[in-house]
Amino acid sequence: MTYVVTENCIKCKYMDCVEVCPVDCFYVGENMLVINPDECIDCGVCEPECPAEAILPDSDKRASDWAELNRTYSGQWPNITRKGEPPADAEDWKGKPGKKDLFSPEPG
């Protein structure tokens, strides 16, 4: 099992999760983060740290659509090991549904 970043992260990208990850398995895109499932040790410390509630275990039905995206983009985007600044309008996007179409494949 591993953890997956889902659409709640899009346009929020708070990065609190990055600070607590003991194995540095987060990768940064233009408007969201992803987890490399081969590096994640399933410790779960990132899940409660996410203000947008975007991190779910891969066993959660809501994560299934995002598992492959996490795998794909963690192989293309740069690794992130320190919390950065979230977007200025992150709070405006927090909790908004239907952000999947806003996903950017560009690296962060």
FENCOR-V440202 format. One record per residue. N is the residue number from 1. SS is DSSP state (h for helix, s for strand, l for the rest). PHI is phi in whole degrees, 0 to 359 (none if undefined). Layout:
N&SS&PHI  N&SS&PHI
//
This chain:
1&l&none  2&l&214  3&s&254  4&s&227  5&s&270  6&l&248  7&h&300  8&h&301  9&h&284  10&l&302  11&l&72  12&l&260  13&l&44  14&l&291  15&l&74  16&h&299  17&h&298  18&h&298  19&h&297  20&h&261  21&l&291  22&l&283  23&l&241  24&l&51  25&l&260  26&s&265  27&s&230  28&s&248  29&s&252  30&l&302  31&l&228  32&l&197  33&s&249  34&s&223  35&s&248  36&l&280  37&l&293  38&l&279  39&l&258  40&l&295  41&l&258  42&l&61  43&l&282  44&l&82  45&l&292  46&l&285  47&h&304  48&h&287  49&h&279  50&l&280  51&l&295  52&l&269  53&l&53  54&l&265  55&s&256  56&s&226  57&s&292  58&l&293  59&l&281  60&l&282  61&h&305  62&h&292  63&h&270  64&h&301  65&h&291  66&h&256  67&h&299  68&h&291  69&h&298  70&h&299  71&h&298  72&h&298  73&h&281  74&h&292  75&l&272  76&l&244  77&l&268  78&s&287  79&s&290  80&l&235  81&l&238  82&l&227  83&l&295  84&l&251  85&l&275  86&l&289  87&l&301  88&l&300  89&l&257  90&h&304  91&h&297  92&h&294  93&h&267  94&l&300  95&l&84  96&l&284  97&l&278  98&l&69  99&l&268  100&h&305  101&h&292  102&h&269  103&l&304  104&l&249  105&l&280  106&l&287  107&s&291  108&l&266
//
